[in-house]
Amino acid sequence: MNLSVGSGDIAKLMQDEQTQGYQDLLRKFVSDEKPIYNAFASPIDALRTGAILEKSYLQTLDESYYSQYKVTCQELNVLTSSIDFAKIDKDSIVDFDELKTIYFTDFIDLILPLKDKPKKEYTEFLKKKFKKNYEQIQAQLLCSQLESANLVFLCVESYIDEENYNRVLNENDFVKFRIDKDKSIIDKIKNKLQIFQTIKNHFTK
């Protein structure tokens, strides 16, 4: 059995237990089939483009950052996170960037107006408008034991693979928002994880 909930599963975890999404997560959790993802071959433009542009974004960071860094929650080891770009110092994660791609019209309409807003204002907006992303980064903060991290929105200009592979990013192509640990959301995540942790404990004792 998989017996693991990833940070990418948080949106389904936070749904009502009777919803299709939650039921799908539960089935995957106890399944013997290990899910294999290859975003680069995805027929979904947004997923494929996001994977391609991650490589370009990594080039904007210094050498202390590592992509797709895995970290397990110490408090509830049923939760694992794959962090897009983790800053490592002396073998420990000290910061991270979680990258989200967004098409240029939404980038201009939703993200750019927030760029110079106070933290409280942009946090409330992101918490409502980008709820899934906000809850995901809270799960990652729980796993990493950090107090804050960056939620980064990168503008997508095209879904043509060749153009994205060759794209060189500049600082105007993305916006970073510093997100603080949100105890209320983390408590909800921990509460929702309890049943999954109990199942894992039962089968791994």
C-alpha positions as CSV (number, residue, x, y, z in Angstrom):
1,M,0.0,0.0,0.0
2,N,1.1,3.6,-0.7
3,L,0.3,4.8,2.9
4,S,1.4,8.3,2.1
5,V,-0.3,11.7,1.5
6,G,1.6,14.1,-0.5
7,S,1.5,17.9,-0.4
8,G,-0.1,17.7,-3.9
9,D,-3.0,15.8,-2.3
10,I,-3.9,18.5,0.2
11,A,-6.7,19.9,-2.0
12,K,-8.5,16.5,-1.9
13,L,-7.6,15.9,1.7
14,M,-9.3,19.1,2.7
15,Q,-12.6,18.3,0.9
16,D,-15.6,16.8,2.7
17,E,-15.2,13.0,3.3
18,Q,-18.2,12.3,1.0
19,T,-16.8,14.0,-2.0
20,Q,-15.3,12.2,-5.0
21,G,-11.9,13.9,-4.5
22,Y,-11.6,12.7,-0.9
23,Q,-12.7,9.2,-1.9
24,D,-10.1,9.1,-4.7
25,L,-7.4,10.1,-2.3
26,L,-8.4,7.4,0.2
27,R,-8.4,4.7,-2.6
28,K,-4.9,5.9,-3.8
29,F,-3.7,5.8,-0.2
30,V,-4.5,2.1,0.3
31,S,-3.7,1.1,-3.3
32,D,-0.9,-1.3,-4.0
33,E,-0.2,0.5,-7.2
34,K,2.5,3.2,-7.0
35,P,1.4,6.3,-9.0
36,I,4.0,7.3,-11.6
37,Y,3.8,10.9,-12.9
38,N,5.5,12.3,-16.0
39,A,4.4,15.9,-16.3
40,F,6.7,16.4,-19.3
41,A,4.5,14.0,-21.3
42,S,1.2,15.2,-20.0
43,P,-1.5,16.0,-22.6
44,I,-2.6,18.8,-20.3
45,D,-0.9,21.9,-21.5
46,A,-0.7,23.6,-18.1
47,L,0.9,20.7,-16.4
48,R,3.4,20.0,-19.2
49,T,4.3,23.7,-19.5
50,G,4.8,24.0,-15.7
51,A,7.2,21.1,-15.7
52,I,9.2,22.7,-18.6
53,L,9.4,26.1,-17.0
54,E,10.5,24.8,-13.7
55,K,13.9,24.1,-15.3
56,S,14.0,27.7,-16.5
57,Y,13.1,29.1,-13.1
58,L,15.9,27.0,-11.4
59,Q,18.4,29.0,-13.5
60,T,17.3,32.2,-11.7
61,L,18.2,30.8,-8.3
62,D,21.6,30.3,-6.8
63,E,23.4,27.0,-6.4
64,S,22.1,26.4,-2.9
65,Y,18.6,25.5,-4.3
66,Y,17.7,22.0,-5.2
67,S,14.6,21.0,-7.2
68,Q,12.0,18.5,-6.1
69,Y,13.3,18.1,-2.6
70,K,11.5,15.5,-0.6
71,V,10.7,16.1,3.1
72,T,8.6,14.1,5.5
73,C,6.6,15.5,8.4
74,Q,8.1,14.6,11.7
75,E,4.9,14.9,13.6
76,L,2.7,13.0,11.2
77,N,5.0,10.9,9.0
78,V,2.1,10.0,6.8
79,L,2.6,13.4,5.2
80,T,5.3,14.0,2.7
81,S,6.2,17.0,0.6
82,S,8.0,17.4,-2.7
83,I,9.2,20.9,-2.6
84,D,9.8,22.6,-6.0
85,F,12.9,24.5,-5.0
86,A,14.5,24.0,-1.6
87,K,17.4,26.1,-0.3
88,I,19.8,23.8,1.5
89,D,22.4,24.8,4.1
90,K,24.5,22.2,5.9
91,D,22.1,19.4,4.8
92,S,19.0,21.2,6.2
93,I,16.2,23.0,4.4
94,V,16.3,26.7,5.4
95,D,13.9,28.2,2.8
96,F,11.9,27.2,-0.3
97,D,10.1,28.5,-3.4
98,E,6.9,26.8,-4.4
99,L,6.3,27.6,-8.1
100,K,2.9,28.0,-9.8
101,T,2.5,28.8,-13.5
102,I,-0.4,31.1,-14.5
103,Y,-1.4,32.2,-17.9
104,F,-0.5,35.8,-18.8
105,T,-4.0,37.3,-18.7
106,D,-4.5,36.1,-15.1
107,F,-1.0,37.0,-14.2
108,I,-1.7,40.6,-15.4
109,D,-5.2,40.8,-13.9
110,L,-4.7,38.9,-10.6
111,I,-1.0,38.7,-9.7
112,L,0.7,41.9,-10.8
113,P,-1.7,44.2,-8.9
114,L,-0.7,42.4,-5.7
115,K,3.1,42.7,-6.2
116,D,3.6,45.8,-4.0
117,K,0.7,45.3,-1.6
118,P,1.3,44.7,2.1
119,K,1.7,41.1,3.2
120,K,-1.6,41.1,5.1
121,E,-3.5,42.2,2.0
122,Y,-2.0,39.8,-0.5
123,T,-2.2,36.9,1.9
124,E,-5.9,37.4,2.4
125,F,-6.4,37.5,-1.4
126,L,-4.3,34.4,-2.1
127,K,-5.9,32.5,0.8
128,K,-9.3,33.0,-0.9
129,K,-8.5,33.2,-4.7
130,F,-5.7,30.6,-4.7
131,K,-6.9,28.4,-1.8
132,K,-5.4,25.2,-3.0
133,N,-2.0,26.7,-3.5
134,Y,-2.2,28.4,-0.1
135,E,-3.1,25.2,1.7
136,Q,-0.5,23.2,-0.2
137,I,2.3,25.6,1.0
138,Q,1.0,25.3,4.5
139,A,1.4,21.5,4.3
140,Q,5.0,22.1,3.1
141,L,5.7,24.5,5.9
142,L,4.4,21.8,8.3
143,C,6.8,19.2,6.8
144,S,9.8,21.5,6.6
145,Q,9.3,23.1,10.0
146,L,9.9,26.5,8.6
147,E,8.0,29.6,9.6
148,S,7.6,31.0,6.1
149,A,8.4,30.4,2.4
150,N,7.8,31.8,-1.1
151,L,4.8,31.2,-3.2
152,V,5.9,32.1,-6.7
153,F,3.6,32.8,-9.7
154,L,5.3,32.5,-13.1
155,C,3.7,34.0,-16.2
156,V,3.0,31.6,-19.0
157,E,3.2,33.2,-22.4
158,S,2.8,30.2,-24.6
159,Y,1.9,26.4,-24.5
160,I,4.3,25.6,-27.3
161,D,6.9,23.3,-25.8
162,E,9.8,24.4,-28.0
163,E,9.3,28.0,-27.0
164,N,9.2,27.2,-23.3
165,Y,12.3,25.0,-23.4
166,N,14.2,27.9,-24.9
167,R,12.7,30.6,-22.7
168,V,15.0,32.7,-20.6
169,L,13.3,34.2,-17.6
170,N,13.8,37.6,-16.1
171,E,12.6,39.1,-12.9
172,N,9.5,40.6,-14.5
173,D,8.2,37.1,-15.5
174,F,7.3,36.1,-11.9
175,V,6.2,37.4,-8.6
176,K,7.2,36.1,-5.2
177,F,4.9,36.3,-2.2
178,R,6.2,35.5,1.3
179,I,3.7,33.2,3.0
180,D,3.8,32.8,6.8
181,K,2.8,29.7,8.6
182,D,-1.0,29.7,9.2
183,K,-1.7,27.8,12.4
184,S,-5.5,27.5,11.7
185,I,-4.9,25.9,8.3
186,I,-2.1,23.6,9.6
187,D,-4.4,22.5,12.5
188,K,-7.1,21.6,9.9
189,I,-4.5,19.7,7.8
190,K,-3.3,17.8,10.9
191,N,-6.8,17.0,12.0
192,K,-7.7,15.6,8.5
193,L,-4.5,13.5,8.4
194,Q,-5.3,11.7,11.7
195,I,-7.3,8.9,10.1
196,F,-4.6,8.4,7.4
197,Q,-1.9,8.3,10.1
198,T,-3.9,5.7,12.1
199,I,-4.2,3.5,9.1
200,K,-0.5,3.7,8.4
201,N,0.3,3.0,12.0
202,H,-1.8,-0.1,11.9
203,F,-0.2,-1.5,8.8
204,T,3.4,-0.6,9.7
205,K,3.5,-1.5,13.4
